[in-house]
Amino acid sequence: STSDANPLFAAALPNVFVAIVPEAAAEKLARHVSERVCAWVKEQGGSVLKRLLK
């Protein structure tokens, strides 16, 4: 079966993204994105923990 119900067919996000940005802004932008992704993951983890501890 090719149903989306099978987890093997679930969509996944890549672990690498590519963006074309000015060289002068690349390092600062990469650092900002990295910090925001880390913050988002921590927020999600905190949310999950709160739900589990209810």
C-alpha positions in Angstrom: 0.0 0.0 0.0 1.2 3.5 -0.7 -1.0 5.2 1.9 0.3 8.0 3.9 -0.8 6.1 7.0 2.5 4.1 6.8 5.2 6.1 8.7 7.8 5.2 6.0 5.9 7.4 3.6 5.7 10.4 6.0 7.3 13.7 4.8 10.5 14.7 6.5 12.4 18.0 6.7 16.0 18.0 5.4 18.7 18.6 8.0 20.5 21.0 5.6 19.1 24.2 4.0 20.7 26.3 1.4 20.2 30.1 1.0 21.8 32.6 -1.3 22.7 35.6 0.8 25.3 38.4 0.5 28.7 37.1 1.8 29.0 40.0 4.3 25.7 38.9 6.0 26.2 35.1 5.8 27.9 34.4 9.1 25.6 36.7 11.1 22.5 35.3 9.4 23.7 31.7 10.0 24.2 32.4 13.6 20.8 34.0 14.0 19.1 31.1 12.3 20.9 28.6 14.4 20.0 30.5 17.6 16.3 30.7 16.6 16.1 27.0 15.7 17.7 26.1 19.0 15.2 28.3 20.8 12.3 26.8 18.9 13.4 23.2 19.8 13.7 24.2 23.5 10.3 25.7 23.4 8.8 22.6 21.8 10.6 20.4 24.3 9.3 22.4 27.2 5.8 22.2 25.8 6.0 18.4 25.5 7.4 18.1 29.0 4.6 20.2 30.5 2.0 18.0 28.7 3.7 14.8 29.9 3.8 16.0 33.5 0.1 16.9 33.6 
